[in-house]
Structures are given as C-alpha cells and as structure tokens.
C-alpha cells in the first residue's frame, strides 16, 4: 500500500473548520480505494501562533515540512496581524522556498452553482489558470527610502527570470497540448515595458515548439472584460503571479463564489512538497459559527489526489460536489442553504459513495 505523509496547517479563522472536512473526505477516499493511505500531521501555525510567539511558524518550520509528501493549508490571516506579515511569512514563504512555481486554479461553473452573469450556462465557464507562483510581482524585492519624511519613496520590484517565466509558460503549453485546448496568455506589455514585454517574448518563443496549440494573447484589462462578457473564450490561461491572483478571484465570482474556489501550488519535479488550499481566505466574521463552506477545501483535496495520480478519485469528488449543488441538499449559507459545515460534508460523502 502506498502511504502519503500529509502536513496539515489549518491556519486561521475558518481554516481549521474546513480542513477537518477536507481530511474527512481524503480519509474516506483512501479507505474506499484500499491501495493508498494518508498519514496526517497537524501544525498549529498561523496568526494565533504569531501572537504568542512572534513568528508565523517556528524557525525550523520549512525543515519540518520538507519531510512531507504534500501540505494542506486552510487559511491565513486574522485581525491583529498585518496581512503582509501573515501572508508573506507563511503562505508565500512556503510557495517560494519549496519552488512551488505552478499555481493551478480551476474556474469552472458546475451545474447547480449560481452565476451572476445572464445567459451563462455550465460549460460556458470552464477555465484552468496556470499562474506563475514563485517570483514576478510577489518576489518581495524593493526598497523603502526616506521613511516618514516628505521625500519618502517606496520601490516595489517585479522579478521575471528567463527560467521562471519559461518553465511556467512551457507547463501551460504542455497542458494545452495534452488536453487539446486553447491557450491564452495574459499580460500588460503596453504599459509594463520590461517585465510584460519579456513575458510576451517568452510566450512567443516557447510557442514555436507547439505549433499544434491554438494561442491567444490579451492585455489583463481586456481579459477582465472578456471573462465577464464572453467567458467561454478561455480554456487554459497562463499569466503572472499578480494577474493570476486577481483574475482567479474574478473567476470565483462568476463560478459560484469563493466557497467553490480551490488552488494547487505545485513543485512538478516533486523535489519539495506541493501545497493545496482553498483560496477563500480566513473569513473571521463567520469563524466558529460552523457555517463555513467546506467545498473549496474539498476541491483542493481533489487536486491533491490528481497530483498523486488518482485522477479518477479527483474527478469523482468534483462530480459529487456537482450533484450536491444540483440537489440543493445540505448547502451552507453562502450557497443559499442553511446547513452546517459538517452537514454539508456528510451529504457530499453520500454522493461520493
């Protein structure tokens, strides 16, 4: 039997609540299959840990995590801890130090999910964003000069290396070829005359190796408009760290809400563990009420199964989520229901069975 060591960082707010449900689903799937198993280890890192210890994780946290096959992350952020500390000292540090340079975020309107766009049906919104995840606009480089003086200046540098840019674009081309889908690159080359002109150049260079892949290039502002007006034009999308972050939140809004938004942070070579998370944030306003939607966390668990080669089980979870949405049974308040977090998962498990 194949056994996987999984680190669970439930984090803040509703993170612990949705992570418990995600683990329930993975344990059920492993038990039903019988050929693999999961060994979960929980770590109490996050904002509460920071307020007690002055750090988001212990000094040897990355060394500890390096011994696992994958990481499940619940949510990061809570009032009282500045967002740039909570994000950069845990989530972004893991992404960077473990070279999780591929961020996969599905934007897919399932049957039964609500969509604010008129006339849009399931099938019209079916995108997969391949977001550069380790450098770009989130590299954390820059300077703060003449602080608290009238001459104060801040400089935020974006870092785009040839290696980092080429590998994420090539990954997207390979995915488009494998799935026989179109590939759209999103940048802002008309205004960002170094970073995004470079991105566009690399997209064209790599594209010469994939003459069979239909490609499109859009500026990020035009892409935002078309995601609302004509979402079916997008299939596989590749873009930078910042643009991918923003556009996938827009994608969540048109595909059922943040409660259905999941993401995978991948180190494809598996030199380091990959990390799987819902992207909805910690939602401190509903933390502890037992009404958080677990489906995004469970969707991210399906991405973990896909990554380990159990695509049939990953697809089965998504099908179960869709059946649950269609039935309107045991949905949480964000999806128009009145069920608790645990009731939602219990109903989902029945559909998986």
C-alpha positions in Angstrom: 0.0 0.0 0.0 1.2 3.5 -0.9 1.3 5.8 2.1 1.5 9.6 1.9 2.6 11.9 4.7 0.5 15.0 4.7 1.2 18.1 6.7 -2.0 20.0 7.7 -1.7 23.7 8.5 -5.3 24.6 9.3 -4.3 28.2 10.0 -6.7 30.9 10.9 -10.4 31.8 11.0 -12.5 29.1 9.3 -9.3 27.3 8.2 -9.5 24.7 10.9 -13.2 24.1 10.2 -12.8 23.4 6.5 -9.6 21.5 6.9 -11.3 19.0 9.2 -13.8 18.3 6.4 -11.2 18.1 3.7 -9.3 15.5 5.7 -12.5 13.5 6.3 -13.0 13.2 2.5 -9.4 12.1 1.9 -9.7 9.5 4.6 -12.9 8.2 3.2 -11.5 8.0 -0.3 -8.3 6.2 0.9 -10.4 3.8 2.8 -12.7 3.1 -0.1 -9.8 2.6 -2.5 -7.6 0.5 -0.3 -4.4 0.9 -2.4 -3.2 4.0 -0.7 -3.5 5.8 2.7 -2.7 9.1 4.3 -0.8 9.9 7.5 -1.9 13.4 8.6 0.2 15.6 10.9 -1.4 18.8 12.2 0.6 22.0 12.8 -0.8 25.0 14.8 0.9 27.7 12.8 -0.7 30.9 11.7 -1.8 34.2 13.3 -2.6 32.8 16.7 0.8 31.2 16.8 2.3 34.6 15.7 0.6 36.5 18.5 2.0 34.1 21.1 5.5 33.5 19.5 6.2 36.5 17.3 6.5 34.3 14.2 4.0 32.6 11.8 5.9 29.3 12.0 8.9 28.1 14.0 12.4 28.8 12.7 12.8 25.2 11.6 9.3 25.1 10.1 10.5 24.7 6.5 12.8 21.9 7.5 9.9 20.1 9.2 7.6 20.5 6.2 10.3 19.2 3.8 9.8 15.7 5.1 6.2 15.5 3.9 4.8 14.5 0.6 2.2 17.3 0.5 0.8 20.1 2.5 -2.9 21.1 3.1 -3.4 24.7 4.1 -6.6 26.0 5.5 -6.4 29.8 5.5 -4.1 32.6 6.6 -4.9 36.0 8.1 -6.7 37.3 11.2 -7.4 40.8 12.7 -4.5 42.0 14.8 -1.8 40.6 12.5 -0.9 42.7 9.4 -1.8 41.0 6.2 1.7 41.4 4.7 3.2 39.5 7.7 0.6 36.7 7.8 0.8 36.1 4.1 4.5 36.6 3.4 5.8 34.7 6.4 3.8 31.6 5.9 2.0 31.1 2.6 4.3 33.0 0.3 7.4 31.6 2.1 6.2 28.0 1.5 5.5 28.8 -2.1 8.9 30.4 -2.7 11.2 28.2 -0.6 9.6 25.0 -1.9 9.7 26.2 -5.5 6.0 25.7 -6.0 6.2 27.6 -9.2 2.9 26.4 -10.7 -0.3 27.6 -9.2 -3.3 25.7 -10.8 -6.7 27.4 -10.2 -9.8 25.9 -11.9 -12.5 28.3 -12.7 -15.4 26.0 -13.6 -19.1 26.6 -13.3 -20.6 23.4 -12.0 -24.3 22.5 -12.6 -26.3 23.8 -9.7 -23.9 26.6 -8.8 -25.1 30.2 -9.1 -23.6 32.5 -11.7 -24.3 36.3 -11.7 -23.9 36.5 -15.5 -27.0 36.5 -17.5 -27.4 33.7 -20.1 -24.2 31.8 -19.0 -24.6 28.1 -18.5 -22.3 25.3 -17.2 -19.8 24.7 -19.9 -19.5 28.4 -20.8 -17.2 28.9 -17.8 -14.5 26.2 -17.8 -11.0 27.6 -17.5 -7.8 26.5 -15.8 -5.4 29.2 -14.8 -1.7 28.4 -14.8 -0.3 31.2 -12.6 3.4 31.8 -12.1 3.8 31.3 -8.4 7.3 31.9 -7.2 8.6 35.3 -8.5 7.1 38.1 -10.6 5.2 40.8 -8.8 5.3 38.9 -5.5 9.1 38.5 -5.3 9.2 40.8 -2.3 12.1 42.9 -3.6 12.3 46.6 -3.3 13.2 49.5 -1.0 11.6 52.0 1.4 13.6 55.2 1.3 13.5 58.3 3.4 10.7 56.9 5.6 8.4 59.3 7.4 9.9 62.3 5.6 8.4 64.5 2.8 10.8 62.8 0.4 9.6 59.3 1.2 9.8 56.8 -1.7 8.8 53.2 -2.0 10.0 50.9 -4.8 8.4 47.5 -5.4 10.4 45.4 -7.9 9.0 42.7 -10.0 11.4 39.9 -10.8 10.9 37.9 -14.0 13.7 35.4 -14.8 14.0 33.6 -18.1 14.0 30.3 -16.2 10.9 31.2 -14.1 9.0 32.6 -17.0 9.8 29.9 -19.5 9.0 27.0 -17.2 5.5 28.2 -16.3 4.7 29.0 -19.9 6.0 25.7 -21.1 3.9 23.9 -18.5 0.8 25.7 -19.8 1.7 24.7 -23.4 2.1 21.1 -22.4 -1.2 21.1 -20.6 -3.0 22.7 -23.6 -1.5 20.1 -25.9 -2.4 17.2 -23.6 -6.0 18.4 -23.2 -6.3 19.7 -26.8 -7.4 23.1 -25.6 -6.6 26.7 -26.5 -4.0 28.6 -24.5 -4.4 32.3 -23.7 -1.5 34.4 -22.3 -2.5 37.4 -20.3 0.0 40.3 -19.7 0.2 44.1 -19.8 3.0 44.6 -22.3 1.7 48.0 -23.5 2.4 49.6 -20.1 5.0 47.4 -18.3 7.7 47.9 -20.8 10.2 45.5 -19.3 8.5 42.6 -17.4 5.5 42.1 -19.6 7.3 42.7 -22.9 9.7 40.0 -21.7 6.7 37.7 -20.8 5.2 38.2 -24.3 8.5 37.5 -25.9 9.0 34.2 -24.0 5.4 33.2 -24.7 6.1 33.6 -28.5 9.5 31.8 -28.2 8.1 28.8 -26.4 5.1 28.7 -28.7 7.4 27.8 -31.7 7.8 24.3 -30.1 4.0 23.9 -30.0 2.6 24.7 -33.5 -0.4 22.5 -32.8 -1.6 24.6 -29.9 -4.0 27.4 -30.7 -2.9 30.5 -28.8 -4.2 33.9 -27.9 -2.7 36.9 -26.1 -4.7 39.5 -24.2 -3.9 42.5 -22.0 -5.1 42.0 -18.5 -7.7 44.7 -18.6 -9.2 43.3 -21.8 -9.1 39.8 -20.3 -11.0 41.0 -17.3 -13.7 42.4 -19.6 -14.0 39.2 -21.6 -14.1 37.0 -18.5 -17.4 38.7 -17.8 -18.7 39.2 -21.3 -17.5 36.1 -23.1 -16.1 33.6 -20.5 -16.3 30.6 -22.9 -13.4 32.0 -24.9 -10.9 31.0 -22.2 -9.7 27.4 -21.7 -6.1 27.1 -20.5 -4.8 30.5 -19.3 -1.2 31.4 -18.3 -0.3 34.6 -16.5 1.9 36.2 -13.9 1.7 36.0 -10.2 -0.3 39.2 -9.6 -2.6 39.0 -12.6 -3.4 35.3 -11.8 -4.2 36.2 -8.2 -6.7 38.9 -9.2 -8.3 37.2 -12.2 -9.0 34.0 -10.4 -10.9 35.9 -7.7 -12.9 37.4 -10.5 -13.3 33.8 -11.8 -14.6 32.6 -8.5 -17.2 35.4 -8.6 -18.6 34.1 -11.9 -18.3 30.4 -11.0 -20.3 30.0 -7.8 -18.4 32.2 -5.3 -15.2 31.9 -3.2 -16.7 28.9 -1.4 -16.0 26.9 -4.5 -12.5 28.2 -5.3 -9.5 26.0 -4.9 -5.9 26.1 -5.7 -2.8 23.9 -6.0 0.7 25.1 -5.5 2.9 22.6 -7.4 6.5 21.7 -7.5 6.1 19.5 -10.6 9.5 17.8 -10.1 8.5 16.8 -6.6 11.8 17.8 -5.1 9.7 19.6 -2.5 6.2 19.0 -1.2 3.3 20.7 -3.1 0.6 22.6 -1.2 -3.2 22.5 -1.7 -5.6 25.1 -0.4 -8.9 26.8 -0.7 -8.4 30.4 -1.8 -11.3 32.0 0.1 -9.3 33.3 3.0 -9.9 33.0 6.7 -13.4 34.8 6.9 -13.0 35.8 10.5 -16.6 37.2 10.5 -18.0 33.6 10.4 -15.2 31.7 12.1 -16.5 29.4 14.9 -20.1 29.5 13.7 -20.0 26.2 12.0 -21.4 27.6 8.7 -18.2 27.8 6.6 -18.5 26.2 3.2 -16.0 23.2 3.0 -16.4 22.6 -0.7 -13.4 24.7 -1.8 -11.1 22.9 0.7 -12.5 19.6 -0.5 -12.0 20.7 -4.2 -8.4 21.3 -3.3 -8.2 17.8 -1.8 -9.3 16.5 -5.2 -6.3 18.4 -6.7 -4.1 16.6 -4.3 -5.5 13.3 -5.5 -4.9 14.3 -9.1 -1.3 15.3 -8.3 -0.6 11.8 -6.8 -2.1 10.1 -9.9 -5.6 9.3 -8.6 -7.4 11.3 -11.2 -10.5 9.1 -11.1 -11.0 9.9 -7.4 -10.3 13.5 -8.0 -13.0 13.6 -10.7 -15.3 11.6 -8.5 -15.1 14.3 -5.8 -15.9 17.1 -8.3 -18.9 15.1 -9.6 -20.1 14.6 -6.1 -19.8 18.4 -5.4 -21.9 19.0 -8.6 -24.6 16.5 -7.6 -24.8 18.2 -4.2 -25.2 21.6 -5.8 -27.9 20.3 -8.1 -29.8 18.7 -5.3 -29.6 21.8 -3.1 -29.3 19.4 -0.2 -27.2 20.5 2.8 -25.7 23.6 1.3 -24.1 26.2 3.5 -25.5 29.8 3.7 -23.1 31.2 1.1 -24.7 28.8 -1.4 -28.3 29.7 -0.3 -28.7 26.8 2.2 -28.9 26.5 5.9 -26.6 23.5 6.5 -23.6 23.4 8.8 -20.1 22.7 7.6 -20.3 19.1 8.9 -23.8 18.5 7.4 -22.5 19.7 4.0 -19.6 17.2 4.1 -21.8 14.4 5.3 -24.1 14.8 2.4 -21.2 15.1 0.0 -19.8 11.8 1.3 -23.1 10.1 0.5 -22.7 11.2 -3.1 -19.1 10.1 -3.3 -20.2 6.6 -2.1 
